[in-house]
Amino acid sequence: MSANVGTIDRVLRFIVGAILIALPFAMPGLEVWANPVLHYGAFAVGAVMILTALVRFCPAYVLIGANTCGAK
């Protein structure tokens, strides 16, 4: 399992992941969060994004052959 997520990609993943996790709690009055699939889905996607940022490995990148890490 070699790193395939670069620095800029990691920062963006972490920021977007944190926003997705915090958004349902920061804006609970929005009608969109009344749907549990969207509420828990945002949390799940955010958690996966933060996890891939922390471990620097994205399984989806392996499937499509992408690599944003500078060194191989």
Contacts in CASP RR format, 6 or more apart in sequence:
PFRMAT RR
TARGET T0000
AUTHOR 0000-0000-0000
METHOD contacts of the structure
MODEL  1
MSANVGTIDRVLRFIVGAILIALPFAMPGLEVWANPVLHYGAFAVGAVMI
LTALVRFCPAYVLIGANTCGAK
1 57 0 8 1.000
2 57 0 8 1.000
2 72 0 8 1.000
3 56 0 8 1.000
3 57 0 8 1.000
3 69 0 8 1.000
4 56 0 8 1.000
4 57 0 8 1.000
4 58 0 8 1.000
4 61 0 8 1.000
4 62 0 8 1.000
4 66 0 8 1.000
4 67 0 8 1.000
4 68 0 8 1.000
4 69 0 8 1.000
5 13 0 8 1.000
5 52 0 8 1.000
5 53 0 8 1.000
5 56 0 8 1.000
5 57 0 8 1.000
5 58 0 8 1.000
5 61 0 8 1.000
5 68 0 8 1.000
5 69 0 8 1.000
6 56 0 8 1.000
6 68 0 8 1.000
6 69 0 8 1.000
6 70 0 8 1.000
8 68 0 8 1.000
9 53 0 8 1.000
9 68 0 8 1.000
10 53 0 8 1.000
10 56 0 8 1.000
11 53 0 8 1.000
13 49 0 8 1.000
13 50 0 8 1.000
13 52 0 8 1.000
13 53 0 8 1.000
14 49 0 8 1.000
14 50 0 8 1.000
14 53 0 8 1.000
14 54 0 8 1.000
16 46 0 8 1.000
16 49 0 8 1.000
17 45 0 8 1.000
17 46 0 8 1.000
17 47 0 8 1.000
17 49 0 8 1.000
17 50 0 8 1.000
17 53 0 8 1.000
18 46 0 8 1.000
18 50 0 8 1.000
20 42 0 8 1.000
20 43 0 8 1.000
20 45 0 8 1.000
20 46 0 8 1.000
20 49 0 8 1.000
21 42 0 8 1.000
21 43 0 8 1.000
21 46 0 8 1.000
21 47 0 8 1.000
21 50 0 8 1.000
23 42 0 8 1.000
24 33 0 8 1.000
24 39 0 8 1.000
24 42 0 8 1.000
24 43 0 8 1.000
27 33 0 8 1.000
32 38 0 8 1.000
33 39 0 8 1.000
52 58 0 8 1.000
56 69 0 8 1.000
58 66 0 8 1.000
61 67 0 8 1.000
61 68 0 8 1.000
END
